[in-house]
Amino acid sequence: MPVEVKICGIRDAEGFDAAIGAGADLIGFVFFPPSPRAVTPGQARALSARHAGGPIRTGLFVDPTDDQIAAVLAELPLGLIQLHGTETPERAAAIRARFATPVMKALGVGTAADLDVVPAYADVVDRFLFDAHPPPGGPLPGGNAQPFEWRLMAGRTIPKPWLLAGGLTPGNVAEAIRTAQAPGVDVSSGVERARGVKDAALIRAFITAAKG
Ligand SMILES: O=C(O)c1ccccc1NCC(=O)[C@H](O)[C@H](O)COP(=O)(O)O
């Protein structure tokens, strides 16, 4: 199976077109206003409309209310809702049922014990994303360019498709995939030339390295 690649935090045409052109499988729009990568639903709709079909449009939320999700879905259909906060399995299940949209739960990994919660989500989400824990007191729960120990994932049976995230770059992604035995990867900071500004050449290099 080819490795799946998600390019997260797309907020301009350069990033969107580069991700599409290079064969991204998923594209992430951040609906978390404190993030430098945040977009409005209208901006995401306009970007998404640049290309019909293609990558799964993923909406990233952090402990969202139903109203926040509904406001986004009123503007553009999402193929996947990414929950990157402290959402419980019950909350993830409720969101999935109410919006009839697949859900990906992001989980922070620092030690093997952090993976103990996976079974609790297994029946109520469609995918997992494993990311580093955010720095204590930091403003963002993700998108921090922080890697975690990739070997913690090796040999694990994860009951749903999953993405490895955290501090990935064009230079380390191939090794990360091998070490973690990851079926997919997600990147934000590693394909930016400045915080929140995607770089087309880095996106192309990342996808080539991941899929190569
Ligand atoms: O990217 C953000 O700004 C962000 C904000 C709030 C919650 C999650 C966020 N990003 C989540 C992602 O899916 C990132 O791609 C993932 O954390 C990896 O980020 P990076 O280490 O910067 O590649």
Ligand as a Chemical Component Dictionary entry (heavy atoms), coordinates in Angstrom:
data_LIG
# 
_chem_comp.id                   LIG 
_chem_comp.type                 NON-POLYMER 
_chem_comp.pdbx_formal_charge   0 
_chem_comp.three_letter_code    LIG 
# 
loop_
_chem_comp_atom.comp_id 
_chem_comp_atom.atom_id 
_chem_comp_atom.alt_atom_id 
_chem_comp_atom.type_symbol 
_chem_comp_atom.charge 
_chem_comp_atom.model_Cartn_x 
_chem_comp_atom.model_Cartn_y 
_chem_comp_atom.model_Cartn_z 
_chem_comp_atom.pdbx_ordinal 
LIG O1  O1  O 0 -1.229 23.182 12.893 1  
LIG C1  C1  C 0 -1.799 23.833 13.765 2  
LIG O2  O2  O 0 -1.673 25.072 13.846 3  
LIG C2  C2  C 0 -2.656 23.150 14.773 4  
LIG C3  C3  C 0 -3.322 23.905 15.700 5  
LIG C4  C4  C 0 -4.114 23.309 16.652 6  
LIG C5  C5  C 0 -4.244 21.941 16.686 7  
LIG C6  C6  C 0 -3.586 21.161 15.747 8  
LIG C7  C7  C 0 -2.783 21.751 14.800 9  
LIG N1  N1  N 0 -2.117 20.977 13.870 10 
LIG C8  C8  C 0 -2.366 19.566 13.806 11 
LIG C9  C9  C 0 -1.767 18.803 12.725 12 
LIG O3  O3  O 0 -2.422 17.912 12.165 13 
LIG C10 C10 C 0 -0.331 18.977 12.407 14 
LIG O4  O4  O 0 -0.109 18.713 11.065 15 
LIG C11 C11 C 0 0.466  18.013 13.276 16 
LIG O5  O5  O 0 0.319  18.431 14.601 17 
LIG C12 C12 C 0 1.952  18.008 12.910 18 
LIG O6  O6  O 0 2.440  19.312 12.979 19 
LIG P1  P1  P 0 3.985  19.612 12.698 20 
LIG O7  O7  O 0 4.775  18.992 13.801 21 
LIG O8  O8  O 0 4.058  21.084 12.703 22 
LIG O9  O9  O 0 4.305  19.028 11.367 23 
# 
loop_
_chem_comp_bond.comp_id 
_chem_comp_bond.atom_id_1 
_chem_comp_bond.atom_id_2 
_chem_comp_bond.value_order 
_chem_comp_bond.pdbx_ordinal 
LIG O1  C1  DOUB 1  
LIG C1  O2  SING 2  
LIG C1  C2  SING 3  
LIG C2  C3  SING 4  
LIG C2  C7  DOUB 5  
LIG C3  C4  DOUB 6  
LIG C4  C5  SING 7  
LIG C5  C6  DOUB 8  
LIG C6  C7  SING 9  
LIG C7  N1  SING 10 
LIG N1  C8  SING 11 
LIG C8  C9  SING 12 
LIG C9  O3  DOUB 13 
LIG C9  C10 SING 14 
LIG C10 O4  SING 15 
LIG C10 C11 SING 16 
LIG C11 O5  SING 17 
LIG C11 C12 SING 18 
LIG C12 O6  SING 19 
LIG O6  P1  SING 20 
LIG P1  O7  DOUB 21 
LIG P1  O8  SING 22 
LIG P1  O9  SING 23 
# 
